Amino acid sequence: MATLATLALVCLGCGQSKSQNGNAAPSVPSYAIHARPQAIEPVAGAAAQGAAGPAAVSVESASGSGSNGLAQPVSLDVIRRELTQSGTAATAGRATMTPDGLAVPPLNAPAKVVAMIEAGNQIAHLPYRFGGGHGTFQDTAYDCSGSLSYVFWTAGILNATVTSGQLMSMGQPGPGKWVTVYANQGHTFAIIAGLRFDTVALAETGSRWSSRPPDEPDLASFVIRHPTGG
């Protein structure tokens, strides 16, 4: 079980959103969120300079190691092979989880939802780092909003990384049919095809995916939104 200190690190906040050239990110495309509270996000600009290194959360991605020896997002070929080897069957309407903490897309999921789930699998076991995933989409560690930025960018929904505060006004209000985003100024996570994708889950289980409902202590403070059409 993760210590309260570890969970506090993961919930501490998400980094400043930056475009790929390092400039401030443009306005967020239409994705929606409904209200629910959670962690605390630092002042914009503080994150990308980096707080003092990665938090002590698990890293489980030897297959995603890059040439510099650091973990990288795992290739889709590797992910699909691991899903096949797990023997976990897909079901309709809701994603299922493998014993290794990967998500199997529902049989009837739209292509964008499948893309989100595959992207989430690519970084599911990468470590947490404050500001991770904000200087570049391809990173060695991701914070909460960096994780969602990667998932939404891969699905073609974003073209720049975003902070949890920006996700409070993304898309449409309320829960979506397939994707629901929870965000406040300090933390963000999503429910994608029935599974939680959350850095808090990473601290708890070693994977950003979880079949447990959200257990953030300040859940009532979060805004709830969903991507347009999702």
Order of alpha helices (4+ residues) and beta strands (2+ residues): alpha-beta-alpha-beta-beta-alpha-alpha-alpha-beta-beta-beta-beta-alpha-beta-beta
